[in-house]
Amino acid sequence: MHRAGFVNIIGNPNVGKSTLMNALVGEKLSIVTAKAQTTRHRIMGIVNGEDYQIVYSDTPGILKPNYRLQENMMNFVDTAIGDADIILYVTDTVEKGDKNADYIAKLQKVTCPVVLVINKIDISTQEKVVERMNWWKEQLPAAEIIPVSAQERFNLESVLEAVSSRLPEAPAWFDKDTFTDRNLRFFASEILREKIFLNYSEEIPYSCQVEIESFKEGEDRYEIAAVIYVLRDSQKGIIIGKKGAALKKVGTEARIEMEDFFQKKVFLSTFVKVDPDWRESRKELRRFGYEA
């Protein structure tokens, strides 16, 4: 008997959804920073066993949208709730349980199994963890509740067991040697976007979009040309920095991580362009993969 299914990871920003998926998959597929809204797309990570296939799906953190990009990000979350075989709802020991209560109400009505993960127990106390577990048991009595530390990779085997035991009987959805649905261009853009989140503050990371203009594979290296789109000229100046120093730092950090991820040398060139409408334009959002 073979089991396979789609396990969709949802939750509020900064609870560790991407860290959890990367740990469960064993690859860094989702970029991770301490800033909210780091994850914008829905990204699949696939775990294969002899008699099972788990298709994890990381999603953006739940928020109240302020512009069309965020509306589309929340569409990814709503779709993930609707098409899941299993929902992996991630919270942590810090956030208030009733944050975005409308999504808890949605979880109370779903017919698929819910596995609720309380993350970051390494920075909490046993009493606090038990308190959070009891609170969630009242909200979602049918859910299995598992305390973990994704950062420390603690108790992840319990998550794997809970998920694999609830998978429906089905053949594999993807080839058994596949570990994601995304291509190398996508990961190149996400790695560069992560470095922007890590190196700039305030509104800059949320105003940026990365597009890979060209991705060429040579005999001994990848040649990648990336464009960073910003909303205003002043943001372009901040991204580039004095004598280009800030952009050079970001580009160097991104290149080093790309080489580690691709296991091949990378020549990365970066450019910055102003596009004041990219977060609101349906055409632009479709081009960047945020709209069908």
ROKEMI-684424 format. One record per residue (C-alpha): x, y, z; residue in one letter. Coordinates in nm, 4 decimals, padded with zeros to 6 digits, always signed. Layout:
<nodes>
          u          v          w   res
          X          Y          Z     a
...
</nodes>
This chain:
<nodes>
          u          v          w   res
   +00.0000   +00.0000   +00.0000     m
   +00.1356   +00.3415   -00.1001     h
   +00.0287   +00.6689   +00.0599     r
   +00.0680   +01.0161   -00.0879     a
   -00.0815   +01.3564   -00.0244     g
   -00.0532   +01.7312   -00.0057     f
   +00.0381   +01.8666   +00.3383     v
   -00.0146   +02.2408   +00.3372     n
   +00.1635   +02.4543   +00.5976     i
   -00.0218   +02.7656   +00.7109     i
   +00.0048   +03.0074   +01.0022     g
   +00.0751   +03.3655   +01.1002     n
   +00.3981   +03.5485   +01.0061     p
   +00.7181   +03.4705   +01.1963     n
   +00.6050   +03.1465   +01.3613     v
   +00.8662   +02.9442   +01.1701     g
   +00.6694   +02.7854   +00.8849     k
   +00.9568   +02.8079   +00.6374     s
   +01.2129   +02.6884   +00.8919     t
   +00.9863   +02.3928   +00.9684     l
   +00.9386   +02.2971   +00.6038     m
   +01.3102   +02.3238   +00.5303     n
   +01.3820   +02.0988   +00.8297     a
   +01.1176   +01.8438   +00.7284     l
   +01.2360   +01.8347   +00.3658     v
   +01.6069   +01.8473   +00.4503     g
   +01.6726   +02.1238   +00.1962     e
   +01.6594   +02.5026   +00.2183     k
   +01.3724   +02.5633   -00.0222     l
   +01.1999   +02.8550   +00.1518     s
   +01.3971   +03.1646   +00.2396     i
   +01.4042   +03.2505   +00.6089     v
   +01.4421   +03.5866   +00.7821     t
   +01.3105   +03.7413   +01.1029     a
   +01.0907   +03.9802   +00.9030     k
   +00.7228   +03.9149   +00.8371     a
   +00.6094   +03.8450   +00.4788     q
   +00.9401   +03.6897   +00.3768     t
   +00.7519   +03.4076   +00.2025     t
   +00.5409   +03.5402   -00.0840     r
   +00.4833   +03.2325   -00.2972     h
   +00.3497   +02.8864   -00.2354     r
   +00.6523   +02.6568   -00.2472     i
   +00.6434   +02.2767   -00.2507     m
   +00.8963   +02.0503   -00.0821     g
   +00.8649   +01.6771   -00.1456     i
   +00.9690   +01.3981   +00.0923     v
   +00.9801   +01.0438   -00.0471     n
   +00.9751   +00.7160   +00.1405     g
   +00.9507   +00.3638   +00.0084     e
   +00.5758   +00.3510   +00.0625     d
   +00.4820   +00.7194   +00.0901     y
   +00.5258   +01.0637   -00.0658     q
   +00.4610   +01.3816   +00.1325     i
   +00.4176   +01.6998   -00.0712     v
   +00.4672   +01.9838   +00.1762     y
   +00.3559   +02.3294   +00.0688     s
   +00.4884   +02.6415   +00.2413     d
   +00.2600   +02.9463   +00.2225     t
   +00.2811   +03.3180   +00.3060     p
   +00.2039   +03.4249   +00.6621     g
   -00.1582   +03.5236   +00.7252     i
   -00.2150   +03.9001   +00.7202     l
   -00.4708   +04.1679   +00.6439     k
   -00.3919   +04.2789   +00.2847     p
   -00.2996   +04.6405   +00.2107     n
   -00.2286   +04.6065   -00.1630     y
   -00.2888   +04.3634   -00.4486     r
   +00.0328   +04.1647   -00.3950     l
   -00.0777   +04.0849   -00.0390     q
   -00.4277   +03.9983   -00.1595     e
   -00.2750   +03.7444   -00.3963     n
   -00.0521   +03.6098   -00.1180     m
   -00.3652   +03.5439   +00.0911     m
   -00.5256   +03.3740   -00.2090     n
   -00.2372   +03.1239   -00.1924     f
   -00.3267   +03.0587   +00.1739     v
   -00.6991   +03.0165   +00.1041     d
   -00.6237   +02.7786   -00.1822     t
   -00.3915   +02.5819   +00.0453     a
   -00.6717   +02.5350   +00.2984     i
   -00.9081   +02.4192   +00.0255     g
   -00.6878   +02.1664   -00.1536     d
   -00.5025   +02.0070   +00.1412     a
   -00.5087   +01.6386   +00.2267     d
   -00.3622   +01.7405   +00.5630     i
   -00.3247   +02.0905   +00.7106     i
   -00.0130   +02.1601   +00.9150     l
   -00.1032   +02.4691   +01.1159     y
   +00.2026   +02.6298   +01.2742     v
   +00.1862   +02.8544   +01.5784     t
   +00.4485   +02.9224   +01.8450     d
   +00.4874   +02.9769   +02.2174     t
   +00.4846   +03.3563   +02.1804     v
   +00.1926   +03.4627   +01.9627     e
   -00.1579   +03.5172   +02.0949     k
   -00.3737   +03.2238   +01.9968     g
   -00.6640   +03.4313   +01.8703     d
   -00.4565   +03.6299   +01.6192     k
   -00.6428   +03.6169   +01.2854     n
   -00.9275   +03.4280   +01.4514     a
   -01.1133   +03.3985   +01.1193     d
   -00.8564   +03.1413   +01.0043     y
   -00.9017   +02.9408   +01.3235     i
   -01.2749   +02.9396   +01.2421     a
   -01.1902   +02.8045   +00.8962     k
   -00.9800   +02.5269   +01.0502     l
   -01.2691   +02.4306   +01.2772     q
   -01.4782   +02.3582   +00.9671     k
   -01.2313   +02.1682   +00.7470     v
   -01.2917   +01.7995   +00.6836     t
   -00.9268   +01.7006   +00.6345     c
   -00.6962   +01.6146   +00.9291     p
   -00.5251   +01.9042   +01.1068     v
   -00.1851   +01.8667   +01.2728     v
   -00.1108   +02.1676   +01.4916     l
   +00.2572   +02.2413   +01.5551     v
   +00.3595   +02.4652   +01.8456     i
   +00.7044   +02.5870   +01.7445     n
   +00.9882   +02.7589   +01.9355     k
   +00.9579   +02.5538   +02.2528     i
   +01.3350   +02.5999   +02.2946     d
   +01.2743   +02.9625   +02.3966     i
   +00.9840   +02.8864   +02.6307     s
   +00.9071   +02.7021   +02.9539     t
   +00.7307   +02.3709   +03.0017     q
   +00.4452   +02.5465   +03.1813     e
   +00.3939   +02.7891   +02.8924     k
   +00.4019   +02.5070   +02.6376     v
   +00.1416   +02.3061   +02.8308     v
   -00.0740   +02.6184   +02.8603     e
   -00.0606   +02.6735   +02.4826     r
   -00.1350   +02.3056   +02.4133     m
   -00.4422   +02.3171   +02.6384     n
   -00.5665   +02.6383   +02.4755     w
   -00.5332   +02.4914   +02.1269     w
   -00.6992   +02.1658   +02.2326     k
   -01.0085   +02.3692   +02.3199     e
   -01.0031   +02.5456   +01.9825     q
   -00.9291   +02.2402   +01.7665     l
   -01.0237   +01.9281   +01.9632     p
   -00.9812   +01.6988   +01.6616     a
   -00.6262   +01.8180   +01.5849     a
   -00.3098   +01.6407   +01.6921     e
   -00.0964   +01.8942   +01.8789     i
   +00.2824   +01.8590   +01.8654     i
   +00.5359   +02.0868   +02.0406     p
   +00.8604   +02.1268   +01.8430     v
   +01.1666   +02.3402   +01.7861     s
   +01.2178   +02.3620   +01.4106     a
   +01.5370   +02.5627   +01.4641     q
   +01.6856   +02.2930   +01.6876     e
   +01.5218   +02.0109   +01.4865     r
   +01.3592   +01.8817   +01.8058     f
   +01.0595   +01.6431   +01.7883     n
   +01.0295   +01.6653   +01.4089     l
   +00.9997   +01.2851   +01.3911     e
   +00.6632   +01.3219   +01.5700     s
   +00.5467   +01.5574   +01.2945     v
   +00.6596   +01.3127   +01.0256     l
   +00.4789   +01.0281   +01.2035     e
   +00.1582   +01.2309   +01.2458     a
   +00.1612   +01.3357   +00.8801     v
   +00.2609   +01.0033   +00.7221     s
   +00.0000   +00.8103   +00.9230     s
   -00.2761   +01.0391   +00.7943     r
   -00.1840   +01.0342   +00.4239     l
   -00.4522   +00.8947   +00.1936     p
   -00.3853   +00.5856   -00.0124     e
   -00.2576   +00.7120   -00.3476     a
   +00.0267   +00.6683   -00.5956     p
   +00.3118   +00.9220   -00.5916     a
   +00.2172   +01.2577   -00.7419     w
   +00.5755   +01.3351   -00.8487     f
   +00.8760   +01.1297   -00.9553     d
   +01.0442   +00.9843   -00.6487     k
   +01.3695   +01.1729   -00.7178     d
   +01.1895   +01.5116   -00.7193     t
   +01.2203   +01.7336   -00.4118     f
   +01.0433   +02.0535   -00.5264     t
   +00.8134   +02.1895   -00.7956     d
   +01.0284   +02.5003   -00.8526     r
   +01.3107   +02.5526   -01.1031     n
   +01.6609   +02.6922   -01.0541     l
   +01.5643   +03.0414   -01.1745     r
   +01.3077   +03.0635   -00.8962     f
   +01.5605   +02.9689   -00.6286     f
   +01.8126   +03.2180   -00.7664     a
   +01.5552   +03.4980   -00.7339     s
   +01.4533   +03.3873   -00.3835     e
   +01.8127   +03.3702   -00.2602     i
   +01.8764   +03.7250   -00.3803     l
   +01.5479   +03.8431   -00.2276     r
   +01.6440   +03.6869   +00.1052     e
   +01.9694   +03.8855   +00.1080     k
   +01.7689   +04.2038   +00.0472     i
   +01.5490   +04.1203   +00.3484     f
   +01.8571   +04.0601   +00.5610     l
   +02.0515   +04.3703   +00.4564     n
   +01.7889   +04.6445   +00.4387     y
   +01.5367   +04.7740   +00.6911     s
   +01.1965   +04.9420   +00.7053     e
   +00.9976   +04.9384   +00.3818     e
   +01.2804   +04.8467   +00.1428     i
   +01.2409   +04.4633   +00.1451     p
   +00.8633   +04.4925   +00.0975     y
   +00.9079   +04.7298   -00.1950     s
   +01.1443   +04.4980   -00.3846     c
   +01.0824   +04.2240   -00.6364     q
   +01.3566   +04.0171   -00.8005     v
   +01.3365   +03.8908   -01.1565     e
   +01.5950   +03.6668   -01.3210     i
   +01.6380   +03.8129   -01.6700     e
   +01.8756   +03.5423   -01.7914     s
   +02.0004   +03.2114   -01.6541     f
   +02.2660   +03.0445   -01.8666     k
   +02.4462   +02.7238   -01.7842     e
   +02.8034   +02.7087   -01.9037     g
   +03.0533   +02.4267   -01.8730     e
   +03.1902   +02.5413   -01.5407     d
   +02.9412   +02.7996   -01.4084     r
   +02.5931   +02.9535   -01.4220     y
   +02.5724   +03.3059   -01.5609     e
   +02.2790   +03.4841   -01.3967     i
   +02.1485   +03.8349   -01.4596     a
   +01.9011   +03.9611   -01.1991     a
   +01.6901   +04.2765   -01.1865     v
   +01.5744   +04.4200   -00.8530     i
   +01.2557   +04.6228   -00.8961     y
   +01.1725   +04.8986   -00.6461     v
   +00.8811   +05.1418   -00.6196     l
   +01.0698   +05.4742   -00.6056     r
   +01.3959   +05.6379   -00.7140     d
   +01.4907   +05.7001   -00.3496     s
   +01.4685   +05.3234   -00.2854     q
   +01.6915   +05.2578   -00.5844     k
   +01.9564   +05.4801   -00.4267     g
   +01.9319   +05.2926   -00.0957     i
   +01.9587   +04.9521   -00.2659     i
   +02.2688   +05.0578   -00.4601     i
   +02.4292   +05.2433   -00.1671     g
   +02.7298   +05.4730   -00.1675     k
   +02.9508   +05.3923   -00.4679     k
   +02.7499   +05.0714   -00.5160     g
   +02.8730   +04.9195   -00.1882     a
   +02.5349   +04.8002   -00.0586     a
   +02.4372   +04.6280   -00.3832     l
   +02.7808   +04.4700   -00.4115     k
   +02.7483   +04.3237   -00.0595     k
   +02.4028   +04.1790   -00.1338     v
   +02.5210   +04.0395   -00.4665     g
   +02.8261   +03.8748   -00.3090     t
   +02.6205   +03.7118   -00.0322     e
   +02.3642   +03.5888   -00.2852     a
   +02.6305   +03.4488   -00.5187     r
   +02.7974   +03.2548   -00.2369     i
   +02.4663   +03.0973   -00.1317     e
   +02.3702   +03.0224   -00.4932     m
   +02.7002   +02.8388   -00.5428     e
   +02.6311   +02.6333   -00.2327     d
   +02.2732   +02.5596   -00.3405     f
   +02.3521   +02.4843   -00.7069     f
   +02.6863   +02.3156   -00.6324     q
   +02.8400   +02.5086   -00.9191     k
   +03.0239   +02.8383   -00.9702     k
   +02.8001   +03.1410   -01.0324     v
   +02.8637   +03.4688   -01.2111     f
   +02.5908   +03.7044   -01.0872     l
   +02.5182   +04.0483   -01.2266     s
   +02.2552   +04.2679   -01.0595     t
   +02.0638   +04.5718   -01.1822     f
   +01.8087   +04.7968   -01.0099     v
   +01.5033   +04.9396   -01.1878     k
   +01.2082   +05.1509   -01.0719     v
   +00.8579   +05.0152   -01.1316     d
   +00.6102   +05.2176   -00.9218     p
   +00.3139   +04.9893   -00.9953     d
   +00.4524   +04.6384   -00.9605     w
   +00.2691   +04.5588   -00.6318     r
   -00.0690   +04.6672   -00.7731     e
   -00.0487   +04.5841   -01.1444     s
   -00.2212   +04.2576   -01.2408     r
   +00.0029   +04.2333   -01.5456     k
   +00.3225   +04.2725   -01.3405     e
   +00.2055   +04.0396   -01.0649     l
   +00.1222   +03.7769   -01.3266     r
   +00.4710   +03.8170   -01.4748     r
   +00.6266   +03.7641   -01.1323     f
   +00.4135   +03.4563   -01.0639     g
   +00.1711   +03.6029   -00.8088     y
   -00.1437   +03.5953   -01.0217     e
   -00.2940   +03.3280   -01.2442     a
</nodes>
